[in-house]
């Protein structure tokens, strides 16, 4: 029988840095703004009826605030994983995006991110690989502990979500900028022995109840929700 848990990747809500147009990275003092709090409250409503068995989060405060609000009073312990933290942007951290677009490295980040190394910061490809390995590792552990129908939540950052989605879709990391992950959006991926299935992408409004896996025969490796077809692997509201 193929083990098929589903991970819900929740990006943190909008922050004060987002509204100021600042590349936040790991800088202190970044919190959800009023809109971000409202976004996360809405995400909490959408997640309320789902039988989540585990929760993992980036250690940064904006993700901590987001995931604890999203989980409500279900009593799940949130595991902190440094591998889900934002990129370390080094000398770029705290600078205005309007300034950074004029840096020569900006074009590399947008068009050839696998070659991008932030000044005194991370190599983008290394951070992406670290995050992908972490998500796949947690998923395998949760599958072994809770079985094929497990549903779990991971709260992280936009570029981390995009990197994980690119891996799931079999895209080279250089194409990850084609993917969007808005604040407080939910992306759902179901990993199977054959391949991952992207069940939601950058979703901010659809009903999530169909992500609760239906029982299916042991010789059917595909998602029971019917989203594995040629047009249905990526869907959901934006």
C-alpha positions as CSV (number, residue, x, y, z in Angstrom):
1,X,0.0,0.0,0.0
2,X,1.4,3.4,-1.0
3,X,1.7,5.9,1.8
4,X,0.1,9.2,0.8
5,X,0.0,11.9,3.4
6,X,-0.7,15.5,2.3
7,X,1.2,18.5,3.4
8,X,-0.4,21.9,3.5
9,X,2.2,24.6,3.0
10,X,0.9,27.8,4.6
11,X,2.8,31.0,3.9
12,X,2.8,33.5,6.7
13,X,0.3,36.5,6.5
14,X,1.2,39.9,5.2
15,X,3.8,41.7,7.3
16,X,5.0,45.2,8.1
17,X,8.0,44.5,5.9
18,X,5.8,43.4,3.0
19,X,3.8,46.7,3.1
20,X,7.0,48.7,3.4
21,X,8.6,46.9,0.4
22,X,11.5,45.7,2.4
23,X,13.4,42.3,2.0
24,X,12.9,41.1,5.5
25,X,14.9,37.9,5.6
26,X,15.8,37.3,9.3
27,X,15.6,40.9,10.4
28,X,14.0,41.4,13.9
29,X,10.8,43.3,14.5
30,X,8.8,41.9,11.5
31,X,5.2,41.2,12.5
32,X,1.9,40.6,10.8
33,X,0.1,43.8,9.9
34,X,-3.6,44.3,10.2
35,X,-4.3,42.8,6.8
36,X,-2.0,39.9,7.6
37,X,-3.9,39.1,10.8
38,X,-7.2,39.1,8.9
39,X,-5.7,36.8,6.2
40,X,-4.5,34.3,8.8
41,X,-7.9,34.4,10.6
42,X,-9.5,33.5,7.3
43,X,-7.0,30.7,6.8
44,X,-7.8,29.4,10.3
45,X,-11.5,29.1,9.3
46,X,-10.6,27.1,6.2
47,X,-8.4,24.8,8.2
48,X,-10.8,24.3,11.1
49,X,-12.5,21.2,9.9
50,X,-9.4,19.4,8.7
51,X,-8.0,16.5,10.8
52,X,-4.4,17.8,11.0
53,X,-2.1,15.4,12.8
54,X,1.1,17.4,12.9
55,X,2.4,21.0,12.5
56,X,5.9,22.3,11.6
57,X,7.0,25.9,11.3
58,X,9.9,28.2,10.4
59,X,11.3,29.7,13.6
60,X,10.8,33.3,12.4
61,X,8.1,35.2,14.4
62,X,5.9,35.9,11.5
63,X,5.5,32.2,10.8
64,X,5.1,31.4,14.5
65,X,2.3,34.0,14.8
66,X,0.7,32.6,11.7
67,X,0.7,29.0,12.5
68,X,-0.5,29.3,16.1
69,X,-3.4,31.5,14.9
70,X,-4.2,29.1,12.1
71,X,-4.2,26.1,14.4
72,X,-6.5,27.6,17.0
73,X,-7.2,25.5,20.0
74,X,-6.6,22.1,18.5
75,X,-3.7,21.4,20.9
76,X,-1.1,20.4,18.4
77,X,2.5,21.0,19.3
78,X,4.3,23.0,16.7
79,X,7.7,21.6,15.8
80,X,10.2,24.3,14.9
81,X,12.5,23.5,11.9
82,X,15.3,25.8,10.9
83,X,15.3,24.3,7.5
84,X,12.0,26.0,6.8
85,X,13.3,29.4,7.6
86,X,13.6,32.2,5.1
87,X,16.7,32.7,3.0
88,X,19.5,34.5,4.6
89,X,19.9,37.5,2.3
90,X,23.1,38.8,3.9
91,X,23.8,42.4,2.9
92,X,20.5,42.6,1.1
93,X,18.5,42.1,4.3
94,X,16.4,45.1,5.4
95,X,16.9,46.9,2.0
96,X,14.1,48.3,-0.2
97,X,13.1,46.1,-3.1
98,X,12.9,49.2,-5.2
99,X,16.7,49.6,-4.6
100,X,17.6,45.9,-5.0
101,X,16.1,45.7,-8.5
102,X,19.0,47.8,-9.7
103,X,21.6,45.4,-8.3
104,X,23.4,43.2,-11.0
105,X,22.6,40.1,-8.8
106,X,18.8,40.8,-9.1
107,X,18.7,39.6,-12.7
108,X,20.5,36.4,-11.6
109,X,18.0,35.8,-8.8
110,X,15.1,36.2,-11.2
111,X,16.5,34.3,-14.3
112,X,19.1,31.9,-13.0
113,X,18.6,31.5,-9.2
114,X,20.6,28.3,-9.0
115,X,23.7,30.5,-9.5
116,X,22.7,33.2,-7.0
117,X,24.6,33.7,-3.8
118,X,23.5,36.6,-1.7
119,X,26.3,38.8,-0.5
120,X,27.4,37.5,3.0
121,X,24.3,35.3,2.8
122,X,22.9,32.0,1.5
123,X,23.4,30.3,-1.9
124,X,19.8,30.3,-3.1
125,X,20.0,26.7,-4.4
126,X,21.4,25.4,-1.1
127,X,18.5,26.9,0.9
128,X,16.0,25.5,-1.6
129,X,17.5,22.0,-1.4
130,X,17.5,22.2,2.4
131,X,13.8,23.1,2.5
132,X,12.8,20.4,0.0
133,X,14.7,17.8,2.0
134,X,13.0,18.9,5.2
135,X,9.5,18.8,3.8
136,X,10.0,15.4,2.2
137,X,11.6,14.1,5.4
138,X,8.7,15.3,7.6
139,X,6.3,13.8,5.2
140,X,7.9,10.4,5.3
141,X,8.0,10.5,9.1
142,X,4.4,11.5,9.3
143,X,3.4,8.8,6.8
144,X,5.1,6.1,8.8
145,X,3.6,7.3,12.1
146,X,0.0,8.2,11.0
147,X,-0.5,6.3,7.7
148,X,-1.5,7.2,4.2
149,X,-4.4,9.5,5.0
150,X,-2.5,11.9,7.2
151,X,-2.8,15.6,6.7
152,X,-0.2,18.0,8.2
153,X,0.6,21.7,8.2
154,X,3.9,23.5,7.5
155,X,4.2,27.3,7.9
156,X,7.0,28.9,6.0
157,X,8.0,31.7,3.5
158,X,7.1,32.5,-0.1
159,X,10.3,31.5,-1.7
160,X,10.5,28.3,0.4
161,X,7.0,27.3,-0.8
162,X,8.0,28.0,-4.4
163,X,11.1,25.9,-4.1
164,X,9.1,22.9,-2.7
165,X,6.5,23.3,-5.4
166,X,9.1,23.4,-8.2
167,X,10.6,20.2,-6.8
168,X,7.1,18.5,-6.7
169,X,6.4,19.5,-10.3
170,X,9.8,18.3,-11.5
171,X,11.0,21.8,-12.5
172,X,14.6,22.9,-12.4
173,X,15.1,25.4,-9.6
174,X,15.8,28.1,-12.2
175,X,12.1,28.0,-13.1
176,X,10.8,28.5,-9.5
177,X,10.2,32.2,-10.0
178,X,7.3,31.2,-12.3
179,X,5.4,30.0,-9.2
180,X,3.4,32.3,-7.0
181,X,2.8,31.9,-3.2
182,X,0.9,34.9,-1.8
183,X,0.7,35.8,1.8
184,X,-1.5,33.4,3.9
185,X,-2.0,31.2,0.8
186,X,-2.2,27.4,1.1
187,X,-0.5,25.0,-1.3
188,X,-1.2,21.3,-0.9
189,X,1.1,18.5,-2.0
190,X,0.6,14.8,-1.7
191,X,3.7,12.7,-2.1
192,X,3.4,9.1,-3.3
193,X,5.8,6.3,-4.1
194,X,5.4,7.2,-7.8
195,X,5.4,11.0,-7.8
196,X,4.1,14.0,-6.0
197,X,0.7,15.6,-6.8
198,X,0.2,19.3,-6.4
199,X,-3.4,19.5,-5.2
200,X,-3.6,23.2,-4.5
201,X,-1.4,26.1,-5.5
202,X,-1.4,29.6,-4.0
203,X,-5.0,29.0,-2.8
204,X,-6.6,31.7,-0.7
205,X,-10.3,30.8,-1.0
206,X,-11.4,27.3,-1.9
207,X,-13.0,24.7,0.3
208,X,-10.2,22.4,1.5
209,X,-12.4,19.5,2.7
210,X,-11.7,17.4,-0.4
211,X,-8.1,17.1,0.8
212,X,-9.1,14.6,3.4
213,X,-8.1,11.5,1.6
214,X,-10.9,9.0,0.8
215,X,-10.2,5.3,1.4
216,X,-9.1,3.6,-1.8
217,X,-7.8,0.2,-2.8
218,X,-4.1,-0.7,-2.1
219,X,-3.4,-1.1,-5.8
220,X,-4.5,2.4,-6.7
221,X,-1.5,4.8,-6.1
222,X,-3.3,7.9,-7.3
223,X,-5.0,10.5,-5.1
224,X,-8.5,9.5,-4.3
225,X,-9.8,13.1,-4.8
226,X,-9.5,12.7,-8.6
227,X,-7.1,15.6,-9.0
228,X,-4.4,13.6,-10.7
229,X,-5.6,14.1,-14.3
230,X,-3.8,16.0,-17.0
231,X,-5.7,19.2,-16.2
232,X,-6.4,18.7,-12.5
233,X,-3.0,18.4,-10.8
234,X,-2.7,22.1,-10.1
235,X,-5.8,24.0,-9.1
236,X,-7.6,26.0,-6.4
237,X,-8.4,29.6,-6.0
238,X,-5.9,32.4,-5.9
